[in-house]
């Protein structure tokens, strides 16, 4: 199943294409015309990202998220090749952190192989059992506040 997830829709080619498309949009370039099947596309995508990495690191504000996405993709591919069983991820609700005047709201996940939770949206972290309890309480307060606004 992991192989199909990486080679099918939403797999390696799609995830690399999303990063390339975002970079091309910021650069004012057109979408790459040579897209085909994943076997044809991935080498071009990797070449594009490699050739433009220095630009992205120095001039593209969202490069940090893209690097995180590339790290995750690499870890998934490496685990698949090595036969390593990756820990599962569980959705645990929305991030209750207030950023400026707004609620972050990014969907949080927790790994069955780690005690840390990190919000990819705002960077908030919860690492101890006590912090997990605080996270849950904050989520409940945010949901109650949203329910009060909706009513």
Rosetta blueprint (number, residue, H / E / L):
1 X L
2 X H
3 X H
4 X H
5 X H
6 X H
7 X H
8 X L
9 X L
10 X L
11 X L
12 X H
13 X H
14 X H
15 X H
16 X H
17 X H
18 X H
19 X H
20 X H
21 X H
22 X H
23 X H
24 X H
25 X H
26 X H
27 X H
28 X L
29 X L
30 X L
31 X L
32 X L
33 X L
34 X L
35 X L
36 X L
37 X L
38 X H
39 X H
40 X H
41 X H
42 X H
43 X H
44 X H
45 X H
46 X H
47 X H
48 X H
49 X H
50 X H
51 X H
52 X L
53 X H
54 X H
55 X H
56 X H
57 X H
58 X H
59 X H
60 X L
61 X L
62 X L
63 X H
64 X H
65 X H
66 X H
67 X H
68 X H
69 X H
70 X H
71 X H
72 X H
73 X H
74 X H
75 X H
76 X H
77 X H
78 X H
79 X H
80 X H
81 X H
82 X H
83 X L
84 X L
85 X L
86 X L
87 X L
88 X L
89 X E
90 X E
91 X E
92 X E
93 X E
94 X E
95 X L
96 X L
97 X L
98 X E
99 X E
100 X L
101 X L
102 X E
103 X E
104 X L
105 X L
106 X L
107 X E
108 X E
109 X E
110 X E
111 X E
112 X L
113 X L
114 X L
115 X L
116 X L
117 X E
118 X E
119 X L
120 X L
121 X L
122 X L
123 X L
124 X L
125 X E
126 X E
127 X L
128 X L
129 X H
130 X H
131 X H
132 X H
133 X H
134 X H
135 X H
136 X H
137 X H
138 X H
139 X H
140 X H
141 X H
142 X H
143 X H
144 X H
145 X H
146 X H
147 X H
148 X H
149 X H
150 X H
151 X L
